[in-house]
Each structure stands twice: as structure tokens, then as C-alpha cells.
Amino acid sequence: MLASQGLSNTADGVATLTVRLGADLSFLSCSGPQAVADEAGALRASVDAVHARGLACGAVVNGPWQRLTEANGLETALRQLATDSDTEQQIAALATRVQLEAGAWEDAGADLIMLADDLAYNGGPYFSPTLFRRLLVPHYRRLLLAARRLPIGFHSDGDLSRLLPALVSAGFACFSLEPEATSPSAVWQRFGHHVTLLSGIPAAWLTTPVAAANVQAELQDLVRGGSLILTSACGLFEPSSVDRLKTIYHLARRSQSAVSDQASSG
């Protein structure tokens, strides 16, 4: 996708695309298609490339559950929880690696850490809230306590409603959620409008033609809802998604102006 825009598959390419989209925050990671080497010099150079474009730099760090499922597969990891007494020790060891990687990004000058741990599918979480609080929340709390200056957010796919109370209580700064599975309005109604979400753009808006009037109407509802950084949990995999995202951001600015005008006249 970056090549279709004439950009390199690097942090600089990602930052350049972010500027073209009119966005303010560019995310980097040590995994995925634009992986940055987990080495101090490489991390610093990548963060500097983002800052040089006048952008804030976020770093996506895979959480311990994400690392376990990527190594062993989701079904195997779930079976391990029930049958393997060493699984919790494995998760603890992975959590230590997570903390080291997050600390390296902080040293490199990143502005935000987004912990990515996919804990759910559209039908709900992979395990009970009770098991979640025992298995993962203590590691999350240690990560949050270790952060010297950086806000740390949390990302998961799927319907996270049953696990959000523990995550909000843990102290994460913001939440990146799929709006199709975890409704932003439902989150604000439950936890307050001050809870910051990175959300609001369904995957369908980036992959299929959608009427601009429908998009703008939904965006106006979001603007009225609560603290929001308008984004998508879906990656940009098609060149056509770039133009669609530009249009969405344009409509979002119009929606924000319209809501502000209504508030002023009211």
C-alpha cells in the first residue's frame, strides 16, 4: 500500500502518509510490515523521523497474551490455560519482555505506548473476567507503574465490554477499540465522557463505498459523545482506503464545525 503512494516501507514512509492523510498521530511498531528493529538507535531514528514531520509518535507494543497466541496459535493458547500449569509462568516471562520493549520506546522519545492484546472476538472475551483479572491485569498494572512519563493505552479487537471495567480501573490512558464490536457511545455511557477512545471508523468505511451523508451523520453523533481520537482499528491494506480515509477526516472536520455552530447558536 505504501508503494502505491510512492513511499518507502519505513517509519519515514508511514509518517509521510500520516501527513498526507491530515492525521496528527503516527504509530510505529517492532512487529508487522513496517517493523522497526528493537535496538536503541533504530528506535530513536524512527521516532525522530515522525517528530520531524510535526507529528506525535505512538508505539504499538504487543502484550503478553498477544505474544503467546502469535507463537502458539489462539486455540493452542486457550487449551494451555486449562491443561498446562506452566502457561502462567510463560505469560509472566512474556510480560517482562513487553515491559522492556515499552521502556525502550520511552527512552527513544515516543509520546504514547499502545499495548496491543487481542482478548476478544465479536461475541465477547476469550476467557472470563475473573480469569482475566488473575492472569493479565497484574502484569498490566506493573507496566503502567513502570512508565516514567508516557501515557499507555490499550488495544483489543472484538467485544471488550465485559473486560473494560478491569482495564479502566487499571489506569490505561485511552482505549483503541473496534466500533463494530465495542460501541463508543456504550463505553461513554458506562464509564463517562472523559474516557478517551481511539475509535469511530468502522472497517467498512475503508473497504467499501459508503454514502458521505451517512458517514457525516454518524460522525456528528461521535463528536457529541465523548473524548475521541478518530481512527480505525483496521489497517490500510488497499490504495483505495487512503482516499476514503482522507474523505472521512474531511467530513469529520465539517461535522465538528457543525456541532460547534449548533452549540454556539443554542
C-alpha positions, 0 to 999 in steps of 0.5 A, a space after each residue: 500500500 505504501 508503494 502505491 503512494 510512492 513511499 518507502 516501507 519505513 517509519 519515514 514512509 508511514 509518517 509521510 502518509 500520516 501527513 498526507 492523510 491530515 492525521 496528527 498521530 503516527 504509530 510505529 511498531 517492532 512487529 508487522 510490515 513496517 517493523 522497526 528493529 528493537 535496538 536503541 538507535 533504530 528506535 530513536 531514528 524512527 521516532 525522530 523521523 515522525 517528530 520531524 514531520 510535526 507529528 506525535 509518535 505512538 508505539 504499538 507494543 504487543 502484550 503478553 497474551 498477544 505474544 503467546 497466541 502469535 507463537 502458539 496459535 489462539 486455540 493452542 493458547 486457550 487449551 494451555 490455560 486449562 491443561 498446562 500449569 506452566 502457561 502462567 509462568 510463560 505469560 509472566 516471562 512474556 510480560 517482562 519482555 513487553 515491559 522492556 520493549 515499552 521502556 525502550 520506546 520511552 527512552 527513544 522519545 515516543 509520546 504514547 505506548 499502545 499495548 496491543 492484546 487481542 482478548 476478544 472476538 465479536 461475541 465477547 472475551 476469550 476467557 472470563 473476567 475473573 480469569 482475566 483479572 488473575 492472569 493479565 491485569 497484574 502484569 498490566 498494572 506493573 507496566 503502567 507503574 513502570 512508565 516514567 512519563 508516557 501515557 499507555 493505552 490499550 488495544 483489543 479487537 472484538 467485544 471488550 465490554 465485559 473486560 473494560 471495567 478491569 482495564 479502566 480501573 487499571 489506569 490505561 490512558 485511552 482505549 483503541 477499540 473496534 466500533 463494530 464490536 465495542 460501541 463508543 457511545 456504550 463505553 461513554 455511557 458506562 464509564 463517562 465522557 472523559 474516557 478517551 477512545 481511539 475509535 469511530 471508523 468502522 472497517 467498512 468505511 475503508 473497504 467499501 463505498 459508503 454514502 458521505 451523508 451517512 458517514 457525516 451523520 454518524 460522525 456528528 453523533 461521535 463528536 457529541 459523545 465523548 473524548 475521541 481520537 478518530 481512527 480505525 482499528 483496521 489497517 490500510 491494506 488497499 490504495 483505495 482506503 487512503 482516499 476514503 480515509 482522507 474523505 472521512 477526516 474531511 467530513 469529520 472536520 465539517 461535522 465538528 464545525 457543525 456541532 460547534 455552530 449548533 452549540 454556539 447558536 443554542 
